[in-house]
C-alpha cells in the first residue's frame, strides 16, 4: 500500500505535531500485540459459532 502523501505543508506539519501514527502499514506492530489481537478475534468467532449452534440445538 502506498504511503499517504500530504496535500500540502499544513497537513504535513499537523501530522508531525499531533503524532499521527498512520503510515499505511502495520508491519512494525510487535508480535505480542498481534498474538493478543488474534486470540481476541478467535475468542469472539468461537463464541459466535457456539451461540449459533446452541440456538439451533435448543
C-alpha positions in Angstrom: 0.0 0.0 0.0 1.3 3.4 -0.9 2.1 5.8 1.9 -0.3 8.8 2.3 1.3 11.9 0.9 0.3 15.2 2.5 -1.8 17.5 0.3 0.2 20.5 1.4 2.7 21.6 4.1 0.0 22.4 6.6 -1.2 18.7 6.7 2.4 17.5 6.9 3.0 19.9 9.9 -0.2 18.8 11.6 0.7 15.1 11.2 4.1 15.8 12.7 2.8 17.9 15.6 -0.1 15.6 16.5 1.9 12.4 16.0 -0.4 10.8 13.5 0.8 7.2 13.6 -0.9 6.0 10.3 1.6 5.2 7.6 -0.5 2.6 5.7 1.3 -0.4 7.1 1.2 -2.4 10.4 4.2 -4.5 9.7 6.0 -2.9 12.7 3.4 -4.0 15.2 5.0 -6.1 18.0 4.3 -9.8 17.8 2.8 -9.9 21.3 0.2 -7.3 20.4 -0.6 -9.2 17.1 -1.0 -12.5 19.1 -3.3 -10.9 21.6 -5.4 -9.5 18.8 -5.6 -12.8 17.1 -6.7 -14.5 20.4 -9.4 -11.9 21.0 -10.8 -12.3 17.5 -10.6 -16.1 17.7 -12.5 -16.0 21.0 -15.3 -13.9 19.6 -15.6 -16.1 16.5 -15.8 -19.3 18.6 -18.3 -17.6 20.9 -20.4 -16.6 18.0 -20.3 -20.1 16.5 -21.2 -21.8 19.8 -24.1 -19.4 20.3 -25.5 -20.2 16.9 -25.1 -23.9 17.5 -26.7 -23.6 20.9 -29.7 -21.7 19.4 -30.3 -24.5 16.9 -29.9 -27.3 19.4 -32.3 -25.8 21.9 
